[in-house]
Amino acid sequence: MCMLKRIALAVVAVHFVVVVLHSIAHQLLAVNASPAQLAFIFPVIIVAPVVAGIMLPKFEKFGTVLLTVSMAG
């Protein structure tokens, strides 16, 4: 696997850890997201980067585009 793919997968992993820690902080501080915010957070912030990480090794272009768009979100 090329170095850029490994870096992209590392970014996905670090992003996932940060999202988990961030969501724990929201729970501890009782700061809840509205339904509209959750409609963005779940697919764009949580699901899309994980799917991009899964797709990246086999479908490089799709994984790259999805990761880029989700990180821009």
N, C-alpha and C positions, 0 to 999 in steps of 0.2 A: 504494500500500500504506500502511495506516495506521501511525502511529508505534509503537503497541504491538506490532504484528507485526514491525516492524523491530527493536525492542528484543529481542523473543523470539528472533528469528533470530540476533541478535548474542550473546545468552546461549548459544544452541546452539553457535555457532562458538567462543566463548571456552571453553565447557565441553569441547569436543572437543580443543582445544589443550592444556588443562590435563590431560585424561585421557592424551593422548599423552606429555606430559612426565612425568607421574606413572608411567606404565608404563615409560618409559625409566629412571627412577630405580630402580624395582623391579628391572629387569634388571641395572643397574650394581651394585646392592647385593646381588644374589643373594637377594632376598626373593621367594619364589615363593608364589603363591596356591594353596590347596588346590582340588581339584575342586569341592567344595561352594561355595567362594567364587567360583570362576570361573562356576559355574552362575547366580550372582546378578550378577556383574560384567558379563559379556558382554551379556545381554539388557537389563538395567536401566540400567547405567551407560554402556554404549557404544552399543548399538543403538537403544534407545527414544528418546533425545533426538534422534538423527539422523533417525529416522523421523518424529518429531513436527515437526522443522524442515521436512522435505519435505512433510508433510501440511498444515501450518499455512496456507499461502496459499490452498489450495483448500477444505480441510475444517477451518474455523476451530475449531469446537467440539471435534472429535476431536483435532486437533493441540494445542489448549490443554490438554485433559484429560490427554493422554498426556505432554506436557511437564511439567505440574504433578506428576503421579504419579512420573515418572522422576526429577525433581529432588528430590522428597521422599525417594526411595529413596537 
